[in-house]
Amino acid sequence: MGLGQNSSVRVEWIAAVSLAAGAAAVGYLAYKKFLSKDKCCKAMVNLHIQKDNPKVVHAFDMEDLGDKAVYCRCWRSKKFPLCDGSHTKHNDETGDNLPPATCKRVE
Protein backbone atom coordinates (compact mmCIF):
# COMPACT_ATOMS: atom_id res chain seq x y z
CA MET A 1 0.00 0.00 0.00
CA GLY A 2 2.85 2.43 0.79
CA LEU A 3 4.65 2.05 -2.56
CA GLY A 4 1.50 2.39 -4.68
CA GLN A 5 0.38 5.46 -2.75
CA ASN A 6 3.75 7.23 -3.25
CA SER A 7 3.61 6.57 -6.99
CA SER A 8 0.08 8.00 -7.19
CA VAL A 9 1.08 11.14 -5.27
CA ARG A 10 4.13 11.57 -7.51
CA VAL A 11 2.01 11.40 -10.68
CA GLU A 12 -0.46 13.93 -9.26
CA TRP A 13 2.42 16.20 -8.25
CA ILE A 14 3.97 16.04 -11.75
CA ALA A 15 0.60 16.82 -13.33
CA ALA A 16 0.05 19.81 -11.02
CA VAL A 17 3.54 21.22 -11.67
CA SER A 18 3.13 20.77 -15.43
CA LEU A 19 -0.22 22.57 -15.37
CA ALA A 20 1.20 25.43 -13.28
CA ALA A 21 4.23 25.81 -15.57
CA GLY A 22 1.99 25.89 -18.65
CA ALA A 23 -0.28 28.52 -17.09
CA ALA A 24 2.73 30.62 -16.08
CA ALA A 25 4.14 30.45 -19.63
CA VAL A 26 0.82 31.49 -21.18
CA GLY A 27 0.47 34.33 -18.67
CA TYR A 28 3.99 35.58 -19.37
CA LEU A 29 3.47 35.52 -23.14
CA ALA A 30 0.15 37.35 -22.80
CA TYR A 31 1.83 39.99 -20.60
CA LYS A 32 4.65 40.54 -23.11
CA LYS A 33 2.19 40.81 -26.00
CA PHE A 34 -0.47 43.07 -24.49
CA LEU A 35 0.88 44.88 -21.44
CA SER A 36 4.61 45.31 -21.92
CA LYS A 37 5.91 48.84 -22.62
CA ASP A 38 8.57 47.34 -24.92
CA LYS A 39 6.07 46.84 -27.75
CA CYS A 40 6.17 50.53 -28.70
CA CYS A 41 9.92 50.45 -29.07
CA LYS A 42 9.95 47.61 -31.56
CA ALA A 43 7.49 49.23 -33.95
CA MET A 44 8.61 50.69 -37.26
CA VAL A 45 9.39 54.40 -37.02
CA ASN A 46 8.83 55.45 -40.63
CA LEU A 47 5.25 54.48 -41.44
CA HIS A 48 4.68 56.16 -44.82
CA ILE A 49 7.49 58.43 -46.07
CA GLN A 50 9.28 57.27 -49.25
CA LYS A 51 8.81 53.58 -48.47
CA ASP A 52 10.05 52.63 -51.95
CA ASN A 53 13.57 53.95 -51.14
CA PRO A 54 16.05 51.86 -49.12
CA LYS A 55 17.16 55.03 -47.26
CA VAL A 56 15.38 58.38 -46.90
CA VAL A 57 17.83 61.26 -47.38
CA HIS A 58 17.12 64.98 -47.67
CA ALA A 59 19.86 67.53 -48.37
CA PHE A 60 19.55 71.32 -48.15
CA ASP A 61 21.86 74.18 -49.03
CA MET A 62 22.62 76.31 -45.99
CA GLU A 63 21.81 79.44 -48.00
CA ASP A 64 18.26 78.17 -48.56
CA LEU A 65 17.50 77.69 -44.86
CA GLY A 66 17.11 81.32 -43.86
CA ASP A 67 17.65 82.18 -40.19
CA LYS A 68 16.02 79.07 -38.72
CA ALA A 69 14.77 75.66 -39.88
CA VAL A 70 12.97 73.02 -37.81
CA TYR A 71 13.17 69.40 -39.01
CA CYS A 72 11.05 66.42 -38.07
CA ARG A 73 12.70 63.54 -36.18
CA CYS A 74 9.59 61.52 -35.29
CA TRP A 75 8.64 60.74 -38.93
CA ARG A 76 5.00 61.70 -38.28
CA SER A 77 5.03 65.20 -39.86
CA LYS A 78 2.66 65.88 -42.77
CA LYS A 79 5.27 68.39 -44.03
CA PHE A 80 8.24 65.99 -43.75
CA PRO A 81 11.16 66.67 -43.59
CA LEU A 82 9.97 69.87 -41.90
CA CYS A 83 8.36 69.66 -38.45
CA ASP A 84 4.64 70.36 -38.05
CA GLY A 85 4.44 69.56 -34.32
CA SER A 86 3.38 65.93 -34.76
CA HIS A 87 6.06 64.86 -32.27
CA THR A 88 3.83 66.13 -29.44
CA LYS A 89 1.19 63.48 -30.17
CA HIS A 90 3.89 60.87 -30.80
CA ASN A 91 5.50 61.65 -27.42
CA ASP A 92 2.13 61.48 -25.61
CA GLU A 93 1.28 58.10 -27.18
CA THR A 94 4.67 56.44 -26.72
CA GLY A 95 6.13 58.11 -23.64
CA ASP A 96 9.04 59.29 -25.79
CA ASN A 97 10.64 62.73 -25.40
CA LEU A 98 11.66 63.31 -29.01
CA PRO A 99 11.93 66.99 -30.04
CA PRO A 100 12.43 68.33 -33.57
CA ALA A 101 15.90 69.16 -34.87
CA THR A 102 16.32 72.94 -34.95
CA CYS A 103 18.96 74.61 -37.09
CA LYS A 104 19.73 78.29 -36.51
CA ARG A 105 22.07 80.56 -38.38
CA VAL A 106 24.85 81.84 -36.11
CA GLU A 107 26.03 85.37 -36.86
C-alpha positions in Angstrom: 0.0 0.0 0.0 2.9 2.4 0.8 4.6 2.1 -2.6 1.5 2.4 -4.7 0.4 5.5 -2.8 3.8 7.2 -3.3 3.6 6.6 -7.0 0.1 8.0 -7.2 1.1 11.1 -5.3 4.1 11.6 -7.5 2.0 11.4 -10.7 -0.5 13.9 -9.3 2.4 16.2 -8.3 4.0 16.0 -11.7 0.6 16.8 -13.3 0.1 19.8 -11.0 3.5 21.2 -11.7 3.1 20.8 -15.4 -0.2 22.6 -15.4 1.2 25.4 -13.3 4.2 25.8 -15.6 2.0 25.9 -18.6 -0.3 28.5 -17.1 2.7 30.6 -16.1 4.1 30.4 -19.6 0.8 31.5 -21.2 0.5 34.3 -18.7 4.0 35.6 -19.4 3.5 35.5 -23.1 0.2 37.4 -22.8 1.8 40.0 -20.6 4.6 40.5 -23.1 2.2 40.8 -26.0 -0.5 43.1 -24.5 0.9 44.9 -21.4 4.6 45.3 -21.9 5.9 48.8 -22.6 8.6 47.3 -24.9 6.1 46.8 -27.7 6.2 50.5 -28.7 9.9 50.5 -29.1 10.0 47.6 -31.6 7.5 49.2 -33.9 8.6 50.7 -37.3 9.4 54.4 -37.0 8.8 55.5 -40.6 5.2 54.5 -41.4 4.7 56.2 -44.8 7.5 58.4 -46.1 9.3 57.3 -49.2 8.8 53.6 -48.5 10.1 52.6 -52.0 13.6 54.0 -51.1 16.0 51.9 -49.1 17.2 55.0 -47.3 15.4 58.4 -46.9 17.8 61.3 -47.4 17.1 65.0 -47.7 19.9 67.5 -48.4 19.5 71.3 -48.1 21.9 74.2 -49.0 22.6 76.3 -46.0 21.8 79.4 -48.0 18.3 78.2 -48.6 17.5 77.7 -44.9 17.1 81.3 -43.9 17.7 82.2 -40.2 16.0 79.1 -38.7 14.8 75.7 -39.9 13.0 73.0 -37.8 13.2 69.4 -39.0 11.1 66.4 -38.1 12.7 63.5 -36.2 9.6 61.5 -35.3 8.6 60.7 -38.9 5.0 61.7 -38.3 5.0 65.2 -39.9 2.7 65.9 -42.8 5.3 68.4 -44.0 8.2 66.0 -43.8 11.2 66.7 -43.6 10.0 69.9 -41.9 8.4 69.7 -38.5 4.6 70.4 -38.1 4.4 69.6 -34.3 3.4 65.9 -34.8 6.1 64.9 -32.3 3.8 66.1 -29.4 1.2 63.5 -30.2 3.9 60.9 -30.8 5.5 61.6 -27.4 2.1 61.5 -25.6 1.3 58.1 -27.2 4.7 56.4 -26.7 6.1 58.1 -23.6 9.0 59.3 -25.8 10.6 62.7 -25.4 11.7 63.3 -29.0 11.9 67.0 -30.0 12.4 68.3 -33.6 15.9 69.2 -34.9 16.3 72.9 -34.9 19.0 74.6 -37.1 19.7 78.3 -36.5 22.1 80.6 -38.4 24.9 81.8 -36.1 26.0 85.4 -36.9 
